[in-house]
Amino acid sequence: MFRAAVDVDELSWLRGRAWALAIAVMTFPYYWRTMPDRCADRVAVARRVLADAAS
């Protein structure tokens, strides 16, 4: 739904997924104990990115 709304090519979509996954993963080591809510949000982002990649 969102992808259709932004109307981007496949390479741009792949690049966006890569950035989202990188940002999500980078926060884990630093915030795991100090900001668990932020980490939970980033886990959700990572799961959505990986689910999109699998479809």
PASEBA-1860 file (N, C-alpha, C; in nm, 3 decimals):
! residues 55
1> MFRAAVDV> 0.082/-0.118/0.000/0.000/0.000/0.000/0.088/0.126/0.000 ~ 0.181/0.134/0.097/0.269/0.250/0.102/0.358/0.256/-0.022 ~ 0.408/0.140/-0.061/0.497/0.136/-0.178/0.426/0.188/-0.302 ~ 0.303/0.151/-0.321/0.228/0.199/-0.437/0.206/0.351/-0.429 ~ 0.189/0.400/-0.308/0.164/0.544/-0.291/0.288/0.627/-0.323 ~ 0.407/0.576/-0.289/0.528/0.653/-0.315/0.581/0.634/-0.457 ~ 0.537/0.527/-0.522/0.568/0.503/-0.663/0.719/0.514/-0.693 ~ 0.796/0.424/-0.631/0.941/0.423/-0.655/0.980/0.297/-0.732
9> DELSWLRG> 1.095/0.305/-0.798/1.143/0.189/-0.872/1.199/0.084/-0.776 ~ 1.226/-0.035/-0.828/1.271/-0.148/-0.747/1.402/-0.118/-0.674 ~ 1.497/-0.056/-0.741/1.625/-0.026/-0.679/1.609/0.072/-0.563 ~ 1.527/0.173/-0.579/1.504/0.270/-0.471/1.436/0.203/-0.353 ~ 1.342/0.113/-0.381/1.273/0.043/-0.273/1.372/-0.046/-0.197 ~ 1.458/-0.114/-0.269/1.559/-0.199/-0.206/1.654/-0.115/-0.119 ~ 1.696/-0.001/-0.171/1.784/0.089/-0.096/1.715/0.138/0.032 ~ 1.589/0.173/0.023/1.514/0.217/0.140/1.502/0.107/0.245
17> RAWALAIA> 1.477/-0.015/0.199/1.472/-0.128/0.293/1.606/-0.148/0.361 ~ 1.714/-0.136/0.285/1.847/-0.153/0.343/1.875/-0.048/0.449 ~ 1.839/0.077/0.422/1.859/0.184/0.521/1.776/0.158/0.645 ~ 1.651/0.121/0.628/1.564/0.095/0.743/1.619/-0.018/0.828 ~ 1.667/-0.124/0.764/1.722/-0.237/0.838/1.851/-0.198/0.909 ~ 1.936/-0.122/0.841/2.063/-0.080/0.902/2.038/0.007/1.025 ~ 1.947/0.101/1.016/1.917/0.189/1.129/1.857/0.107/1.244 ~ 1.770/0.013/1.211/1.710/-0.070/1.315/1.815/-0.151/1.389
25> VMTFPYYW> 1.904/-0.214/1.314/2.005/-0.301/1.375/2.110/-0.222/1.453 ~ 2.145/-0.103/1.406/2.247/-0.024/1.474/2.204/0.019/1.614 ~ 2.077/0.031/1.639/2.033/0.079/1.770/2.037/-0.029/1.877 ~ 2.036/-0.156/1.839/2.029/-0.263/1.939/2.141/-0.260/2.042 ~ 2.267/-0.261/2.002/2.372/-0.269/2.104/2.373/-0.151/2.201 ~ 2.346/-0.034/2.150/2.357/0.086/2.233/2.237/0.103/2.325 ~ 2.119/0.076/2.277/1.997/0.105/2.353/1.931/-0.016/2.416 ~ 1.985/-0.134/2.400/1.916/-0.256/2.444/1.873/-0.248/2.590
33> RTMPDRCA> 1.961/-0.203/2.677/1.928/-0.197/2.819/1.871/-0.062/2.862 ~ 1.915/0.044/2.797/1.874/0.177/2.843/1.741/0.224/2.786 ~ 1.706/0.178/2.666/1.581/0.222/2.603/1.511/0.102/2.537 ~ 1.457/0.013/2.618/1.395/-0.107/2.561/1.277/-0.079/2.469 ~ 1.204/0.030/2.494/1.091/0.063/2.405/1.140/0.098/2.266 ~ 1.250/0.173/2.260/1.307/0.207/2.130/1.353/0.081/2.057 ~ 1.415/-0.009/2.131/1.459/-0.134/2.070/1.341/-0.216/2.020 ~ 1.233/-0.218/2.096/1.113/-0.291/2.052/1.059/-0.233/1.923
41> DRVAVARR> 1.061/-0.101/1.911/1.018/-0.037/1.787/1.109/-0.077/1.671 ~ 1.238/-0.080/1.697/1.334/-0.114/1.591/1.323/-0.261/1.551 ~ 1.292/-0.347/1.646/1.268/-0.489/1.614/1.148/-0.500/1.521 ~ 1.044/-0.424/1.550/0.925/-0.425/1.465/0.958/-0.377/1.324 ~ 1.040/-0.272/1.314/1.082/-0.222/1.182/1.159/-0.331/1.108 ~ 1.254/-0.393/1.176/1.335/-0.498/1.112/1.248/-0.613/1.065 ~ 1.150/-0.651/1.145/1.061/-0.761/1.105/0.979/-0.725/0.981 ~ 0.931/-0.600/0.977/0.854/-0.558/0.859/0.941/-0.554/0.734
49> VLADAAS> 1.064/-0.505/0.749/1.154/-0.500/0.634/1.183/-0.641/0.584 ~ 1.213/-0.732/0.675/1.243/-0.869/0.635/1.121/-0.939/0.576 ~ 1.003/-0.911/0.629/0.881/-0.968/0.573/0.856/-0.916/0.432 ~ 0.883/-0.787/0.410/0.867/-0.730/0.278/0.966/-0.793/0.181 ~ 1.087/-0.817/0.227/1.189/-0.877/0.140/1.152/-1.021/0.103 ~ 1.084/-1.090/0.193/1.048/-1.229/0.169/0.929/-1.241/0.074 ~ 0.852/-1.134/0.060/0.732/-1.143/-0.025/0.761/-1.111/-0.170
END
